[in-house]
Amino acid sequence: MMITSGTENHLMNRTAAMVTTLLLLLVVFVPVTNSQQNGNTGTTCGCHGGQDSSTTVSVIGQPTSYIPGSTYSLSITVSSTTVSGDKGGFSMRSTAGAFSNPGLNAKLDSGKVTHSTISVRNWSVDWTAPVAGTGTVTISGTGNAANGNSANSGDAWNSYSIQIPEATSQNLAPTASNLQVTPAIPTVLTGLTLIYTYDDTEGDSESGTSIEWFRDGVSAPEVADSLTVSGSFLSRGETWSVTVTPSDGTNQGNPQNLGSIIISNAAPTADSAVIIPSSPSQSDNLSVQYTFDDADLDSESGTIISWHLDGVHIPELDNSSTVSRLYTRTGDLWTASVVPSDGLTLGPSSNVTVEIGSLNSAPSIDSLTLDPVSPISTVDLHLTYIYNDVDGDAISSVEIEWSIDGVHTPEHDDSMTINASHTSKGEIWTVRVRATDGIDESPWTDSSPRTIMNAPPELLSFSLGPEDATTSSQLEVEYTWSDPDQDPLGAVHVHWFLDGERIIDHEDLPTIASAHTSRGQDWQAEIVLEDSDGATSTNHAAPAPNHRSNILTIGNALPSVDLNLSSSAIGQPDALNPLELNLEMEDSDGDLVVASISWIRDGFRVSSLDNESLVPIQWLTVGQSWVVIVIADDGQGEVVEMVTPELVIGNLPPIASFSGDENALVDSITILDASDSIDSDGDIVAWFWTIGENTYAGKEMVYVFDSEPTSVNLTVLDSDGGQSSIERVVQATLGATIIDLSVTKGAESIQLEWGWSGEPTEFHVWRSSKMIQDRQDFASAVLIVTTNETTYLDPFQLAGDYYYTVTVDIAGVENQRIVSSNSDSLQLTTQDVILNQDETSNLVSALVVSWITISLLITGFSFIFPRRP
């Protein structure tokens, strides 16, 4: 039946709403665990409430710094002080690297790790470090301590974060090998000793190696990291093993194991074996007694006792602790041998011997003394004692045992004297003595202890020096010493005597300054050495004779001479600066000192300079060797002669200089002149020019520069081998030229005219029968005139072509550069030359006629006016 009314619809809507609400409530109240059963890879456990500091998440196994690509085993543990039980969960993620090999109750989820069940609070997983260059990696996550109430309430979770830096270097782990435990059959008496070989390919020292011992498979922390296991930790039958994990302080190597070390039975001992009575007669039964001792606390079982008479085994007495007096007689030597047994192992034999004697009385040692009472390390120890035997028996043998600090020293046994070389300060010596009369032994008699006292230092040699002391000498004591106890010196006491009187002001001074001495005084010293323990080498009040030095008489002090031969020249002396002797003299005795000065040049004395302190430059030339000999005399019979080091007069190099380049013109002859080069202490003998790649010689150099910059180097040499150079870059200029050269034909000559806009100068007119195109053509041209004018008439010569070039002097240099404005040409025909010759011939004829006419007139007058006789 379908309900369609409005009321029915309303009821249906309410019903649907209630069903929905019920379903939501069911979802809310469905039982859930307080750690998600299938794990959680989120960054929090927010569904379990807020973060709780009572929960601690511990991660172990991570390295201090990771090695790229290495794998580390991590262990995660969750603990809580508020939530009991063993249920819980965790999550772990890393910013780099990869997780693998999750342990029981853990799983991998999208590169992260989480729990797979909630039944435990500890998990494990391997983490492989990322590639090199990744840097610091962060491993983080959460851990939840669950209470197991199947709800989210009551749990406590917390987060954790670990930063692991990348190792700065790829250190290789060391190795451990050849593990061995000694002895091969250990017992509680021997203990265990581990031996192994440590190796590191990089040579790193062993540091932090872990050694873990196991007893019956269980770790024994009480002997952790120890190479030995004391027998006190062992028990018979235990099985021990050991694991060695080598370390170089940075990385641990692979663990190495050695197992199945079984602790064997320890052999028992028979201690303090004696035969009772100790001095038996033939009427006494013999009984052997001993103390059975077993380190494993085993009971005695199967001990073997045997008896020997005068060294011969008596089998019928085996395992009997008593020998009846029926077997003994006076003079027998009976030996009991006891081999202890615990039923498992036989121990070492313990033997004891007695002699069957008469009713003999044992001797004694009386009045044992050890001298001296207060010995030092340089004095022998002497033993004396008195042997006493009431039976009047002679001494048969004596045993003497020496001990140092309570320890027996067998090497000194049976000695009556201990040489001082065997003693040392601070040792305590004792001696004990036992004697026998051939039958019985006396009891041991001990001496009183003797402590070796401090020995004083010993003065080996002592003197006062220097041997030839003067008023300029410092007096100094010299001594050698030794100390038998190797003690350092605590003090050195020195007493000084002047002319036999002790000088208190100088007490304990090791030296006397020269300022305190005078010529003719007698000085002497006494010395007393004191070691660090206060012992002195002699009596302070009355020193032994060897503690007083020789007597030193202060002699005349020679003058002190300080001289220096120098030149005011900078650097090496030269011939332009005089030599000067700086002389200072002193005499500590106050004597007047007279000096004699001799100058030696090239090995020969220059007497003209005797007693002079200055050598003028007139005496100096390059290469000379000079020394000065000074003899100082204080008038006391001895002189001091001083010679200065050799001083050689050096050569001053020449100074190169040249001129002419300042007016260099392109394509013109430039004269380079080195006359300005100088040598201040000699003559310049050679001049060498390097222009471009060419070399020339001579004081003057003629060169034609082009328009490019040209390097000019001048090197000059002087007569003593010195040289110097100068180098300049010459930039020739385009000098001015004349303008508008005009060459025209006149009536009798060729007329040249040109223009010039510069200062007055000289012009050079060149003529050639061929065109002058460059300066090379001047070789075939003729310089016909040098003039200050700007015109010139060149008389007709022969018919032909005439080429002219006019050059100009620029600052004294002829500018031979050819340009269109300073060159021109003209042609003379035969007719030009003939006309000029005809006119010349007519003139000559007229001159001849005139000469003849004048001659005739003169002749005629001579007839008219005859000579007077």
Steps between C-alpha positions, in 0.01 A plus 500: 500500500650832391456807716472814294352756734697799627500358851633174372776680312596685814522173691719348234737796513533471879561129469781556246660758726500265796655220293776733385570613857513140617751407230725792600490389863591148397799633312611699803469209738655231282799368708832639378851435627694783659778451246385439147521125438653541155742778584523874464736688267380845591703765682281494816265276699235771533218249520647390835490842658772758547877439505614366839856551638459198731563282195858459378599371158857361492687427179836325510733370232522823301855619423652823631550585133397277212716365223315532166362164389560329836219309674426542872269290721265720701307394813192698610362473854196679647479536879256689723492598863121528499370223268595150608498188291682400183262622230589782272578624152746721316574672172836593346599700193824646368582797280742287297622141479285188495351262759515121457482169684233592758510275805221305663186711560618775257437568133590739217231734369569735206867546597418542868495251789221427747373221726315202357347396836449676832625221722848639570678830567830427324576452131799488264575605143808556280574844358732546200670842485452712184763582238792731571426870505151463651603670824323468834207253510210529745330184626177580683165357598273421793458228762181410686469321834157333483300385804311228311148623589391473134438876494701810416488628854767442761788467251814714513702585186804713431713591200874475437752638252863401434751691283782293349773697319684358204850374580762746373723223370443144385686334784549127451411277790783302664511121532575255779645159419695208644295491822663275759444438871784372717577266661371225276363314806381771738405451861393722786870529583607629158214728403450597133714728283375621161742559211396632158642690204371852438539636145395829341581557132521874563741460789250632759580410859268272691248697705174388655519129410221307668575165670200304626546179698226237529466240777290204390347723230415788736685829480738563790502881541736485797788423260384712205776655285769313693771291333516274805251316717619433853462147633270639767232536229542140377359169608590155380286375216388843380508571126629847417503688172607848397400752231741771386363799308802703382483880493729782389302760690292586193367173363447155641603197300321169473476306828724192528403209722698232682298238688508169682761594760439234766632556852690185601562352841772675704767272638507485882811568711651351811625797700725524805608138486707399808624183659425472872717516697724739314813368676420134549712234661489130419248449778242732335228407255496728193174664394448721198252788533381750240213735416285398203385801292273496192402820315180329380419408864510131412555247775820302518475172316777267384804688639821297451756481785836334447808465723868494399789382714831657400343568159362145447124450465344276766186360321356323806453839666299649209198704603593464866524823694714337771835315506552275799818550703576139411602628154735775621853518631742780582634678195210405268367766269127454455303693238122511483345588162137611489318524163156651579189396310138618491390187323532671162849643476833436669673807637873571527709288732594643841814347653643524852814332641623429852811332633480246777743633759614456850407722795684790339432862607439745219747788471402869531602835353584761761589871483397553133577858398479697176735797473500792470191591698420800270646402163509723194500389137879525474579277798508117497274299731688250721346199674651354821364223721612245763439127447419306814459122548453364853626163383817663375422389145677693231299697254418292195336760278333840523206644310485878461197665341483871417179695446428847363178666610380161625566321167755220494790568259662161429789655303646625829452181700797363695687833475653647812538843334270693269693733275371860505443486124202270568326738742281801435374777719178418678533119481448299819745206529471202732689172526429170671743219579455128566782252573525122525739277686453227241210349691267773607435850379474808715188712480516806276644807671396839351694823509361839580398689184742751349363791296740632236537868574574789263862518381653845460603629159862452398724776366705351216697807393515866593696793358490877468546654159592631261858387542647829371257732674530876451294799606287447192423137592195372681605254771298180492503177699500180298414167658377151425302285737292189538238376740484130590123530538456693174362791702511845340693779669287706732761772553861590420675701768806701391732689738731760345838607637690814396864512606415234760198682647148361455271743316151464645346728236574240232361196682346230274569694180619266221695781334687819591457781249819657363395832653579357846859397416826693483841414366716315752213367718496132613159331481391157625164322543352223716201292395248290691244294304161425652255249350122525496479306829737736678813284506823696443819392326720631784482677834400865464717612787811309391478400134719218375817610313360393162214748553738799488608625157834607366615857566457739206718808477342776291742591221529795265206539263592562140344805341172446326502625144192562290577600144303527181623583150229668298420721206236766468402347168157344483546126468845387386794737560606692192783727385293816547460474877788489751559204730461571870620304803278524806709401802397473864731369775446433869711359780325357805815561707494871412833478312577748221464320170710600197388386156714439189306506170631344177313508168554200268413543133503190278722327756755783535529754777442864404735674741376845398169414668646374830290602801247669273131432551396609149610394150432783251353409162829584326629167634202300378448321170256232396593146603735587787493290817543686831544379858607681816726359771462664842743419783383616845757521781411573864867508604479179705707287266224346287328650198175432316513474122177536304455466125191626324324285246613557141324787325504508118450820300213430269435629154229757447314409186486755218185697428365456150348802326446608140353792309379574149182301517302800613518650148454176306314551173333235288713389203784730606846436632505516881836509679476325839784622723614316816753767601288585805569155654738532794711279730579670829792275596647406161448515125234367270664274243210363298154602380246252368171593338199277453237649272214271425663165434834638378816567702761770430816629670651846541460819693285649221233325301339616178152363453191570290172452688166424343167615639463207742622521866848349518679365810857626535726339761848626583737289711834648610798314652773654712863396527433297816223287355210704632210565274164667490222539248236748407208438274255745344227473246561745216200638318622680185283789387394619155708816478381806309591533129514791260192575296437580136843426350506664159766412238499724189735571211669840493719662235819345627399286797232290655310702757384329826257665737316358804298598801578460873282591793730403786785666683807600295709196422721347233377337180681231305455490120549160344525432127483167321469370146221270613196541713560522879220293648634410845808563709683204337513702179720764669792263440492584128409869554736797543468758776556813292447763768405566863335837542292711736305642206183362347630543139789365303630535140662187364706592184431298190716191460430239241180427326286242674253441784562671836330388819514718809414443867536762770536372861492706816687492833272438800689570826826414329372183330451492123146382433549277194138394476382524135158649436343651188544855626880485532584331167478620140674445166586677170644405161781696324511470122812519282383830362477642857857404561637621155343845528650540837840385361486750203432789723782389718739471200419856383574633836828315513602635154428855608709448810792366293494798257489738790798333658707514180422870451602584854822301460595690184436832661725412789776385263479820304547714805812310581657608174405856558630502848820293499641374836757706679838331498 
